[in-house]
Amino acid sequence: MLVAGLAISWVCGLVGAASVSRHVQLGSHEYFLPPQPAWSFSEWEKSLVNSDEEFIPLTVVHLNSTNRGTESIKATLDKFRWADDVWTPAFTNALYVQYPLNATSSGNNLTVSLGPDSPVDNVFTSTGKTTANKSVPQGPYFVHKYTGKVYQAYRLYPDTSQAFLQPSYQDPNGVHHNLRVATESAGGLTVAVPSRLYFTPSKSKPLAGVRIAVKDLYDLKGMKTSGGNRALFEISKPKNATAVAVQKLIDAGAIVVGKNKLSEFAFAGPYVTEHIDYLLPFNPRGDGYNSPGDSSGGSGSAVASYGWLDASMGSDTGGSIRGPATQNGVHGNRPSHGAVNLTGALVLSNSMDTSGILARDPRVWSEINKVLYSGFAKEFTKFPKKIYVNAGDVQSALSPNELIGPGSAKLVEKLNNFTEALASLVNGNTTSLSVDDLWTSSNDTGNTTLRDLTSNLYSNLTSYEQWIAFGKDYLSTYMKSHGGKYPYMVPSTLQGWQTANGSMSPDIHREDLRKKQHFTKWISQNVFKPDEETCSDSIFLYFSYPQGSQSYKPDVSDDTNNPYISQLTNQLSSAQEQVTTLNTTLNCNCTEFANQGACAEITDSSSEPQQNTAALPNRLASLGDLPDYAVTLGEIALPDLVSDASKKIEALPYGVDIVAGYGCDFMVQNLVTKLHEAGLIKNVQTGASVYGNR
C-alpha cells in the first residue's frame, strides 16, 4: 500500500506557507519528493487514476517505435533493476511511454501486462491526449493525483556511520537546500539520492548522475558551512555561491547529496583527539570502531560505508585525504598544489591546501579527477621507469616482526609482490631512497634535518595562514555577538592561533614561504626531475599498514594539548626529573652510598645523543606541491589486530602512496588506471571487508 505524507512548513512569518518536504513510503522503501515538480502532464484530470492516494508511483519508459509493446517494456524494466537503486517494480502502478518525437501512432490502445507482482493500472503515452509537457528522462516518479504535476523520486538512506553533517539536495536554480526529512535511524541523519536513470553522461556532462558528497568546509549556495565547529555554524549565514571546485563537478553533471563531517577547521593528526561538537564518524572496516582518520574522516567513512555514494570531495593539506583513504580502505588523492581553484573553501593553509577525491572505483576516481583538474594537468600515457621506494619501508621489510609486528612477513610479501608487479608493468627498476639522507648530502641550508624543516614549516604555515585568512575574523565576529566570550574550540587549534598572533609576523611568514619554495625546487631537481615523455623521471612509493593494534578513535589521555592532560604530564615529568636527580646524588655524589656502575649508567643515558628520525613521507607532497595518490591494495589480519569489541582478529586495510613530480597528476592517474586494468588495484567494496569477503 502506498502511504504518502505531506509536511508543510511556515516561512517568512505570516506571509505564507511553502512545502519544503514530502515524505512517501512505497513498499519497504521511503522517498523524498522535492518541492518543485520536474514536469507535468497536459490535459490532466484526477479521474484518470483510480487511487485514494495523493501521490501515484509512475515509471517513464522510452521506446524507439510505437510498434513495440509489453516485451520491450519488460526488457527495459529488467535493466532498471540492476542499473538503479531507487526504482523498484512498485513504481509500475502507472506507466508513461515516451516515443520518438516523429512518432505518429496514437498509442491510445496500448495495454501493458507485467504479471501479478507488478500490476499496471494506468498507461499514458507521448502520442496520446494526456502527455508530458516536454521530453522527460526515464525512471521512477510520483504524479500528484489532483494536479498532474510529476516529481522526481529520491530514495532515503540512513546515515548509519554518522558520516554526514548536512544532507542536501539541489533545486533547478542551482541552490542547495538542507534535507528536511528523516527515515528510521538511531543517532544518524538521512540522505536522499535521486535515481541514476534520470542522467545520461555526455561530452558536456561526463559526470552526469555521479553522486558525490563534499567535506563541510566547501560552500554550497543556499547552505551554511560549519567547518566542523558548532559556533561557526551558529554565526554563519547561507552562502551566496558554491565553491569553485564543487561547482566544476556540478557543471559536469555530478549530483551533490550532502556535506560530510570533518575534524574542526581541518586540523588533523593524532593530537586532534577531541571531537566534541560533531562526533567522529564510524569506520566500517574491521570491527566497525576504528578511527576514520582526519580531517576528511567523514568523506572516507561515507565512501567506505555506502554503495549509494560514488565519491566524496575532501581537502588535503598534510594528509587529510590520504590518511582517511587508507584507514577506511578506499582510494584518495592530493593533487599538485594549485591544480584547482579553492575559492569558497575554508582555509587551513593557502600555501599547501588542495582539493581531492575519495572513491571506491578507480574508474570513477579517474573520471572525476579528469574533470576537476582539467585545464591544469596534462595527459601522459608513458610512465617513469625509475621507481623509488621509501627507505623506511625497505628497512621495516628486512625485520618485519620487530619493526611492524608479529606475523607481518605475509604483509611484506604482498607489498613486495605489488612493487615488483608495478616495475614489470612499466618495465622499470626499483631503488630504495632515503629522502632524508639525500637532503642531508645535497641541500645548502646547513644542518637542518628534513624532519625538522618539514615539521616546523608545516606547523608554522597552517597556524599562521589559517589565523590570518579565517581565524582572526571568526573570533572577532563571535566574541562581538557573545559578550566577549570565546567560542569552544579544540585547545591545540586555539593555541596555534594565539601563537601565530603573538609571536609570528609577516616577515617570519615570508621566510617560511622562502624555505618552502627552496624545498619545492630542491625536490624537483633531486628526486622528480621533469621529463617530456613521462612528466617526471621517477615516482616515489611509500606504504601504509596497520601496526601493532587496532586503531581506535583517538584517546584523550594521549593529548598533551588538553590542559588537564598537560598538567598531569608536566607533573609526571617533574617527578621523573626529581627521581633522576636523587639517583645521581645517591650513586655519584654520596660517598656512603655511591655505586660506580649505576652512576656510569645514569651518566651514559643522559649524554646519549637524540636519534634522528625520518621526515613523515606524506609531508613531502605537502611542502613540495606534489601529487600524491593513496591506493588501497587489500587488507591484512595480523595476530596483534585483536578487536576490543569482537575479541577476534579483525583485518584492516593496507595501501600504497604514489608520488610524482609537480603537475604530473594525470600521469599518476593513468598509471592507477593501468594498474587497475592489470588487476593490481581493485574496486573496493563497502562494509567490514575491503573486498566484501565477510
Disulfide bonds with the S-S distance in Angstrom:
Cys535-Cys664 2.01
Cys588-Cys599 2.02
